[in-house]
Every structure is written in structure tokens, then in C-alpha cells.
Amino acid sequence: MEVLAQLIQLMVLSSVLATRSRSRCLSVGSFNVKWFTVAKSADEGILNIVADIIRRYDVMLMMEIRDDVHQTAMNRLWELVNASSPYGLSLSQPLGRYSNYYREQYAFFYRLGKAYLVDTEPYSILIKTSPTSSEPGIAFIGVHTQPKNTMTEMASMVEVTDFILRHWSTDKAVILGDLNADCRYMSTSALAQTPLKMDQRFTWLIPDTADTTVSPQTNCAYDRIIVTDPVQHSAASVYNYETQYALSSQEAKAVSDHYPVEAQIC
Ligand SMILES: *[C@@H]1O[C@H](CO)[C@@H](O)[C@H](O)[C@H]1NC(C)=O
């Protein structure tokens, strides 16, 4: 239960976003951007690609942020993201789990004019498709499991999700992030038996066969988007920025070791 408590603490950063999107749909992304530090943010090539990727989405979860106290790296990125259309940023405190090595900040970027931030807590956000909607909204739950604890953390995900759904009195959830639930961190049979897979209320949009790793040597579906049944969805895929920007594998690896995953949800 300690793990569950930690997860809840981690995830119950809740912000309320009310969106005025005419389409009532949102493009959603999740990107583990491999230790986004001040030094990394000083590389303009990388910064431009990351900013560009964020601008693909109305709501995007970014993981593995390790900034300084002045938020230098994230402000650089945010300014660039803002250049075409302004975004809001909900940035978590450094969340240190198990050891300093894993201290990271999570961020949600959300497109202003489409999404309005009403409230924040650690680390879920509640989104509405219209500011005046009486509907309870969609809970976005950010997850980044620690590789050696993936099994235990995955085992708690249904409980965590139910806790958050009850908290906001909604039945709509989008669980997104780097689950590490593949390859050497979780076997195919263990994954098949994890409650989040067995529970029929959840649909996994990024298939087990997907490869969200940049390295040609690995083929692992670490990054996922999972929705509860009432959430309508389409166009789920892995966004291969290496091909998109015609990068060398060296250049692609300098951006991250993960590709973003994305989907349209309504
Ligand atoms: C990005 O734009 C928002 C909205 O205009 C603004 O509040 C925020 O300060 C900007 N961020 C940066 C780093 O310029």
C-alpha cells in the first residue's frame, strides 16, 4: 500500500482544464523526453524539435524533467512553444521516488484558447470540453513507473484510477505515460494478467506490438495511452520524429530514447 500511496501522491496533482474546442476533441500526446536539463535546453536543435512536438498536441504529458530552481530549461522551452500559439504549463514539484536518481518533474502543456486551467494538484488533470459544460470531464493521469518497480506499480493502476475517477465523479480517464511494461521490465504473460489489462473498462490504444524506443536494438511498447470505455478515441500511434525530421539515429537519440505516443480523444 506504500506504493499505492506514493502513486496517489504522485498523481493527484489535479488541474481542471475547461476546453472551448468547437470539435470537443483533443489531440493528446505523451513524451518521455529523457532528462530534460538546462544543458539539454541549451541545444537549439533539440529544443526546436521538442517544442515542435509539443505543438502537435492540445494536451501533452512530458516526463523526465530535471530543471534548476529558476526553471531555466522549462522557460526556454515554454517560450519557444508559445511562439506560434500560447500554451499553459502545469509543472510538478521534483518528485523523488526511491532515490535521487529518479527525481523528476512532470509537466502538462495545454493549448490556451482550447484548454483553460482551473486548478492543479500532483499528478492528474481534469479536462472539460467546454467551460460551461455540466459534464464532469476527463481525468488525465500521468504515469512514469520506475523500471525495477514496474510490476508493483502496474498492479496498483486500477486502484489509483478508480480513486481519481471517484475524486472527480467522472467515468472518463486517459492514462498516459512511460509505463515500462514491456521487454525486461514486464513479461508478456505478466502484462496480460495485470489488472489494467484484465479489466474490461480499459482500452489500450497503443498496442503491445508498438515500438516506442528510438534505439534500433530495442523493440518495446513502453509508452502508452489507455482510456476508459466512455472516452471516444481515434488515430492512436507512435510519433516517429526521427523519420519526420530526417534525423540521423545519433541526432534522434540526442532528443530522447523514447518516441512520443499520441491519439485523438473526444
Ligand atoms: C507563454 O504564454 C503564456 C500565455 O500568454 C504566458 O502566461 C507565459 O508566461 C508564457 N511563457 C513564457 C516562458 O514566455
The ligand as an ORCA input file, in Angstrom:
! r2SCAN-3c Opt
* xyz 0 1
  C       3.644     31.512    -22.524
  O       2.397     32.109    -22.775
  C       1.559     32.247    -21.655
  C       0.242     32.844    -22.137
  O       0.420     34.008    -22.823
  C       2.234     33.135    -20.617
  O       1.422     33.237    -19.472
  C       3.566     32.547    -20.244
  O       4.250     33.420    -19.351
  C       4.412     32.346    -21.493
  N       5.622     31.670    -21.090
  C       6.834     32.121    -21.425
  C       8.001     31.375    -20.836
  O       7.022     33.055    -22.169
*
